[in-house]
Amino acid sequence: MFRAHLDEEDQTMASVARITHISSRSETSFEDAVRGGVERAAQTLRNVSGAWVKEQKVEVTDGRITSFQVVLEVTFVLD
């Protein structure tokens, strides 16, 4: 049922979030790449609330993995 107005006790604050894409690389592991990406994002963005690993890939040199790269979708809640 639609109500044209809300009683004061029914009013709640909705939160609005934004998502940004970042890329992070590590020579150690995917986990380290994710951790580094999220920590770096949190230095610039306020209210980081989560991240989704959208892509993973490795760089290979002479048959050996030399780096791990992730593309993250980082969610942060707007003030």
Secondary structure, 3 states (H helix, E strand, C coil): CCCCCCCHHHCCCCCCEEEEEEEEEECCCHHHHHHHHHHHHHHHCCCEEEEEEEEEEEEEECCEEEEEEEEEEEEEECC
